[in-house]
Amino acid sequence: MQSEYVLMNETNKPLIKFRNRIICGDVLEVMKSIPEHSIDLVITSPPYNLKNSTGNGMKDGRGGKWKNAELVNGYSDYNDNMPHEQYVEWQRKCLMEMMRVIPDNGAIFYNHKWRVQNGLLQDRQDIVNGFPVRQIIIWHRKGGINFNAGYFLPTYEVIYLIAKPKFKLSPKANAYGDVWEFAQEMKNEHPAPFPVGLIDRIISSTYAKTILDPFMGSGTTAIAALQNRRDYVGIELSQEYCKMAENRIEDFKGGLLYEP
């Protein structure tokens, strides 16, 4: 099988063709080479910087949300442990590039997780402050294990709808509430995958023809785009995850992967 992902390096930069490809490289470097206003919709969930956390039990080693506590070791090619100020600066730069590549009727669905840090709620306002957040959607994912006796078990993540002025939902999509219940994806080899149904709801609720996921991971956004007959652009740092995503996409195209 010929791989569909493109390795970002000095010999093929700048990339000309992005559509229905996964570009394996640094997220900021790749996004800067995407033409302005060329992407209709961005859907993504960045690394949460969890190894920098003081209170979520990542170092406990007993498991929990992630199978066998895989994220204790970080992601493939990324350890998820930046100094907080550096992480915030990085994510704000990523959001600025996402804003640049979408048109006036475009939007970003930016999934993140609030957490308790040093005994206080860290709600990610230091990342999204100043961006046009139109709505917060609650993804109720259920389950999990809480190793910290100082607060109740977290059972949700937040999706910031960051919208440009002319963004509108497709007909009848506004009937959905702002609390969505989707089970976590348990059969995916990636340590922190999106459920396909969640991304399917977002894409099917928009007019977007081309969807970008700058942190593509195992390819879930691409699969949801294909289910809705839309185009995708994926960016992923890890060559391992690029190959994983491409294999899942090929399985989906071949009818070997069922996704609800």
C-alpha positions in Angstrom: 0.0 0.0 0.0 1.4 3.4 -1.0 1.3 5.8 2.0 -0.8 8.9 1.7 1.0 11.0 4.3 3.6 13.5 3.3 6.8 14.0 5.3 7.5 17.7 5.9 11.1 18.4 5.2 13.5 20.8 3.4 13.1 19.0 0.0 9.3 19.3 -0.4 8.7 22.7 1.2 6.5 24.6 0.6 3.9 21.9 0.0 1.5 22.6 -2.8 -1.2 19.9 -2.3 -2.8 19.5 1.1 -6.2 18.2 0.3 -6.9 14.6 1.6 -3.4 14.3 2.9 -1.7 13.9 6.2 1.4 16.0 6.5 3.9 14.6 9.0 5.7 17.5 10.6 5.7 20.4 13.0 2.3 21.9 13.4 3.3 25.6 13.2 5.7 25.1 10.3 3.1 23.2 8.3 0.2 25.6 9.0 2.3 28.6 7.9 2.5 27.0 4.5 -1.2 26.6 4.1 -2.8 29.4 2.0 -4.8 32.0 3.8 -8.6 31.4 3.9 -8.2 28.0 2.2 -9.8 25.9 5.1 -13.5 26.0 5.9 -13.4 24.4 9.3 -10.8 23.4 11.9 -11.5 20.6 14.4 -8.8 19.6 16.8 -7.8 18.5 20.2 -4.2 19.4 21.1 -2.0 17.7 23.6 -3.2 18.8 27.0 0.2 19.2 28.7 -0.9 16.6 31.2 2.5 15.6 32.4 2.9 19.2 33.7 -0.2 18.7 35.9 0.0 18.6 39.7 -3.4 17.0 40.4 -4.8 14.6 37.9 -3.1 11.3 38.9 -1.0 10.9 35.8 2.0 9.7 37.8 -0.1 7.2 39.8 0.4 4.4 37.3 -2.9 2.6 38.1 -4.6 3.3 34.8 -7.7 5.5 34.7 -9.0 7.3 31.7 -6.2 6.0 29.4 -5.5 2.3 28.8 -2.7 1.2 31.0 -1.9 4.8 31.8 -0.1 5.2 28.4 0.2 8.9 28.6 2.4 8.6 31.7 5.1 8.2 29.0 3.8 11.0 26.8 2.8 10.7 23.2 4.9 9.2 20.5 7.6 11.9 19.7 6.2 14.4 22.2 6.3 14.1 26.0 3.4 16.5 26.8 5.4 18.3 29.5 6.1 21.9 28.7 6.4 24.7 31.2 2.9 26.2 31.4 3.8 29.6 30.0 5.5 28.1 27.1 2.6 25.8 26.4 0.1 28.7 26.4 2.3 30.7 24.0 2.5 27.7 21.7 -1.2 27.0 21.7 -2.0 30.7 21.1 0.3 30.7 18.1 -1.5 27.6 16.8 -4.8 29.3 17.2 -3.6 32.4 15.4 -2.6 30.2 12.4 -5.9 28.4 12.5 -7.7 31.8 12.4 -5.5 32.8 9.4 -6.4 29.8 7.3 -10.2 30.1 7.7 -12.5 32.6 5.9 -15.0 35.0 7.4 -17.6 32.2 7.5 -15.2 29.7 9.0 -14.8 28.3 12.6 -12.6 26.4 14.9 -13.8 23.7 17.2 -11.0 23.6 19.8 -11.4 20.7 22.3 -9.5 21.0 25.6 -9.7 19.9 29.2 -10.1 22.0 32.2 -8.0 20.8 35.2 -7.1 21.6 38.8 -3.5 22.9 39.0 -1.9 23.7 42.3 -5.3 23.4 43.9 -7.1 25.9 41.6 -9.2 25.5 38.4 -7.2 26.0 35.2 -10.0 26.8 32.6 -7.7 27.5 29.6 -8.8 31.2 29.5 -5.1 32.1 29.2 -5.1 30.2 25.9 -8.4 31.3 24.3 -8.6 34.9 25.8 -8.9 37.4 22.9 -10.2 34.9 20.4 -13.8 35.1 19.3 -15.3 32.3 21.4 -19.0 32.1 20.5 -20.0 29.1 22.6 -18.6 26.4 24.9 -19.9 22.9 24.2 -19.6 20.3 27.0 -18.5 16.9 25.9 -19.8 14.6 28.6 -17.6 11.5 28.3 -18.5 9.7 31.5 -16.2 7.3 33.4 -12.7 7.6 34.6 -10.9 7.3 37.9 -10.0 10.2 40.2 -6.9 9.8 42.4 -7.3 13.3 44.0 -9.5 13.6 47.1 -9.6 17.3 46.7 -12.3 17.5 44.0 -15.0 15.4 42.3 -14.3 13.1 39.4 -14.1 15.1 36.1 -16.4 13.6 33.5 -16.4 16.2 30.8 -14.2 18.2 28.4 -14.9 21.5 26.7 -15.1 22.4 23.0 -14.6 26.1 22.3 -16.5 27.2 19.2 -14.2 30.0 18.0 -16.2 31.5 15.1 -15.6 34.2 12.6 -18.5 36.7 12.0 -20.3 34.9 9.1 -20.1 31.4 10.4 -23.5 29.6 10.5 -24.6 26.1 11.2 -26.4 24.0 8.6 -30.2 23.7 8.7 -31.6 22.2 11.9 -28.2 21.7 13.4 -28.9 24.5 15.9 -31.5 22.1 17.5 -28.7 20.3 19.2 -28.0 21.3 22.8 -24.7 22.4 24.1 -24.0 19.3 26.2 -23.0 16.3 24.1 -22.7 12.8 25.4 -20.3 10.5 23.5 -18.5 7.5 25.0 -14.7 7.5 24.9 -13.1 5.5 22.0 -11.8 2.3 23.5 -10.7 0.3 20.5 -8.2 2.9 19.1 -4.5 2.3 19.6 -3.8 6.0 20.0 -3.6 6.9 23.7 -6.2 9.8 23.6 -8.5 9.5 20.5 -11.6 11.4 19.6 -14.8 9.4 19.2 -15.8 9.5 15.5 -19.4 10.3 16.4 -18.4 13.5 18.1 -16.5 14.7 15.0 -19.3 13.5 12.7 -21.8 15.7 14.6 -19.6 18.8 14.2 -18.9 18.2 10.5 -22.5 17.3 9.6 -23.6 20.5 11.4 -21.7 22.8 9.0 -21.4 23.7 5.4 -17.6 23.1 5.4 -16.1 21.4 2.4 -12.5 21.2 3.7 -11.7 20.4 7.3 -8.3 20.8 8.9 -7.1 18.9 12.0 -3.6 20.3 13.0 -3.2 17.5 15.6 -4.6 14.6 13.6 -3.5 11.8 15.8 -5.0 8.5 14.6 -7.0 10.1 11.8 -10.5 10.3 13.3 -11.2 13.8 11.8 -10.3 12.5 8.4 -12.6 9.5 8.7 -15.5 11.7 9.9 -14.8 14.0 6.9 -14.9 11.1 4.5 -18.1 9.8 6.0 -19.7 13.2 5.2 -18.1 13.4 1.7 -15.9 16.3 2.7 -12.2 16.8 2.2 -9.6 16.8 5.0 -6.2 18.2 5.7 -4.2 16.6 8.6 -1.1 17.6 10.4 0.7 15.3 12.8 4.2 15.4 14.4 4.6 11.7 15.0 5.4 9.4 12.1 4.0 6.5 14.0 0.6 8.3 14.3 0.7 9.4 10.7 1.0 5.7 9.7 -1.7 4.7 12.1 -4.0 7.4 10.7 -3.3 6.4 7.1 -4.0 2.7 7.9 -7.3 3.6 9.6 -8.3 5.7 6.6 -7.4 2.9 4.2 -9.4 0.4 6.3 -12.4 2.8 6.2 -12.2 3.3 2.5 -12.0 -0.5 2.1 -15.0 -1.1 4.2 -13.0 -2.8 6.9 -13.5 -0.2 9.6 -17.0 0.5 10.8 -17.4 3.8 12.5 -20.9 4.9 13.9 
